Amino acid sequence: MKLPATITRNWLVALSDTDLVDAEARLHQAFGVLERRNKKAFGAHYSLFRGPADLLAAWDRWSRVSQITRERGLRPRRATPTS
């Protein structure tokens, strides 16, 4: 499944539960990469909502999908952390 450039409610509603969980996982991973990069760069001065546009866009895309996932009562899929 290809993720659209703009996440719309109509696109989200049309997704199957499996596709929705997959999209949520992929967007969460992309957001996480940017967030970790920015946390490392800014340290104690890191603030999500003062971050660069690409970080905020990634958060916005993920949060829209995450909201619908929760509304459907689905569990997000997360990779097992490696230490």
Contacts in CASP RR format, 6 or more apart in sequence:
PFRMAT RR
TARGET T0000
AUTHOR 0000-0000-0000
METHOD contacts of the structure
MODEL  1
MKLPATITRNWLVALSDTDLVDAEARLHQAFGVLERRNKKAFGAHYSLFR
GPADLLAAWDRWSRVSQITRERGLRPRRATPTS
1 19 0 8 1.000
1 22 0 8 1.000
1 23 0 8 1.000
3 23 0 8 1.000
3 26 0 8 1.000
3 27 0 8 1.000
3 61 0 8 1.000
4 11 0 8 1.000
7 60 0 8 1.000
7 61 0 8 1.000
7 64 0 8 1.000
7 65 0 8 1.000
9 64 0 8 1.000
9 68 0 8 1.000
12 20 0 8 1.000
12 64 0 8 1.000
12 65 0 8 1.000
12 68 0 8 1.000
13 68 0 8 1.000
15 23 0 8 1.000
17 72 0 8 1.000
17 74 0 8 1.000
20 65 0 8 1.000
20 68 0 8 1.000
20 69 0 8 1.000
20 72 0 8 1.000
20 74 0 8 1.000
21 69 0 8 1.000
21 74 0 8 1.000
21 75 0 8 1.000
21 76 0 8 1.000
21 77 0 8 1.000
22 77 0 8 1.000
23 65 0 8 1.000
24 62 0 8 1.000
24 65 0 8 1.000
24 66 0 8 1.000
24 69 0 8 1.000
24 74 0 8 1.000
24 76 0 8 1.000
24 77 0 8 1.000
25 76 0 8 1.000
25 77 0 8 1.000
25 78 0 8 1.000
27 58 0 8 1.000
27 61 0 8 1.000
27 62 0 8 1.000
27 65 0 8 1.000
27 66 0 8 1.000
28 62 0 8 1.000
28 66 0 8 1.000
28 76 0 8 1.000
28 78 0 8 1.000
29 79 0 8 1.000
30 58 0 8 1.000
30 61 0 8 1.000
30 62 0 8 1.000
31 55 0 8 1.000
31 58 0 8 1.000
31 59 0 8 1.000
31 61 0 8 1.000
31 62 0 8 1.000
32 58 0 8 1.000
34 54 0 8 1.000
34 55 0 8 1.000
34 58 0 8 1.000
35 48 0 8 1.000
35 55 0 8 1.000
35 58 0 8 1.000
35 59 0 8 1.000
38 46 0 8 1.000
38 51 0 8 1.000
38 52 0 8 1.000
38 55 0 8 1.000
39 46 0 8 1.000
48 55 0 8 1.000
48 56 0 8 1.000
48 59 0 8 1.000
49 56 0 8 1.000
66 76 0 8 1.000
69 76 0 8 1.000
END
